[in-house]
Amino acid sequence: MNQNDSDVPDSRIDRRRFLAAASATGIVASAGCIGSLTGDDDDDDDDIGLIGSGMEGRPAPGGTPIADMPELSGTLSLYSGRGSPLVSPLLDYIEDLYDDFTVDTRYEASTTLANEIETAGSASDADVFFSVNAGALGLLDDAGRTVTLPDDVQEMVPQQYRANDGAWIGTSGRARTIPYNTEELSESDVPDDIFAVPDTEFAGKMGWAPSYGSFQGFLTAMRVMSGAERTKQWLEAMLDAGVSRYNDEFVVSREVANGQLSAGFANHYYIQRVLATRPDAPIATAFTQSDAGAVFNVAGACVVDSAADEELATNFVRHLLSSEAQEYFATRTFEYPLISEVEPVGDLPPVDELATPDFDLAQLSDIGPTIDLMREVGIQV
């Protein structure tokens, strides 16, 4: 039905590059507690150039370092909807910090894993579910398969980026954006109302990736906030304008940078990933205001109610909100960190300055009617 939008081959990040990245960003120099992040044998400077602009001179990450968190001991069964290339370097790093701690990770699409946990019931061997989006977390919450996280964990992240009942917590975020080619458009050319986009002169030279989970989440937010009929009209207007279809949003962003498209629809980090390898690429990020086009979705985690060791599982989730993990998400996956003490990478407003809509992210789990609507207007997904 949809693609796991964190698993793009172009974003492959291996452990070696992660270590080089940490060194380049000055994490080690600024925080002795995470000094082992780089390792002594990491001398692959060639990888540093792949990290991209905005990395040098970053302040030391704030927040709570792992050294100040409870130690981890035992074996943790992690069901990860986040792709291995993106998160395994971080998971390996956390695992290597402790002599008696092992992460047994299973990678699959977030919705697949959520459905399996729900179906298995108390027989599930998942301790922690690590999802690429809030919708899959909402599925487990709705099924009553989560454990309420302690207040001190919940309070690490602003209220809007965690479940109201404490069932799950966001660990990093992505903003819906309109990437545009700066040689063809200026920021003022891009409407701040998502419903005005089909009427622009450049609508026929835009790209989207309708099979992508994030795009479907954006449409789900539009349907919930503005109604199915208005969403249908928006889709039909974009199709009538001549929007081009692509397989994923990273390709959309690259085509914008290449001048093949004037603009597109994509999560913010795809623009940053383009700029990571082409710092002078003519691409920039525009935002709509307080509508579905500006929804801020989160990747996040929850403790499954069948967890063998609930304390271990909870403390592992806590580690995903550490200074080190949040800096990792900012500098390596180009997502928004969700603790205020770590800044995003690139020419982006801080998370608390985004004009995001008042929208309950748990509603993104109601994706079935959105798929039906897309098919109704002739979009194959």
Secondary structure, 3 states (H helix, E strand, C coil): CCECCCCCHHHCCCHHHHHHHHHHCCHHHHCHHHHHHCCCCCCCHHHHHHCCCCCCCCCCCCCCCHHHCCCCCEEEEEEECCCHHHHHHHHHHHHHCCCCEEEEEEECCHHHHHHHHHHHHHHCCCCEEEECCHHHHHHHHHCCCECCCCHHHHCCCCHHHECCCCCCEEEEEEEEEEEEECCCCCHHHCCCCHHHHHHCCCHHHEEECCCEHHHHHHHHHHHHHHCHHHHHHHHHHHHHHCCEECCCHHHHHHHHHHCCCCEECEEHHHHHHHHHHCCCCCEEEECCCCCHHHCEEEEEEEEECCCCCHHHHHHHHHHCCCHHHHHHHHHHCCCEECCCCCCCCCCCCCHHHCCCCCCCHHHHHCCHHHHHHHHHCCCCC
